[in-house]
């Protein structure tokens, strides 16, 4: 490991530790617990993205109706499958 790589890794660890302390302070200030955050869905995995356009808008393909950006593309004659990820 080079000196620069070691310094970068140390900086990342320091920033991470600072972020954790900040989060803990915010939780203390608002009287929040990990259980409350978990109940609010804060730790649920994000939905799997199945469709994405060039602008980065995405849709998982299962929740709610087809989003406007994809509906407009389909109405313009494009295939839904051309936006499929993976």
ABEGO torsion letter per residue (X at the ends): XBAAAAAAAAAAAAAAAAAAAAAAAAAAAAGBBAAAAAAAGAABBBBBBABBBAAGBBBAGABEBBBAAAAAAAAAGBBAAAABBX
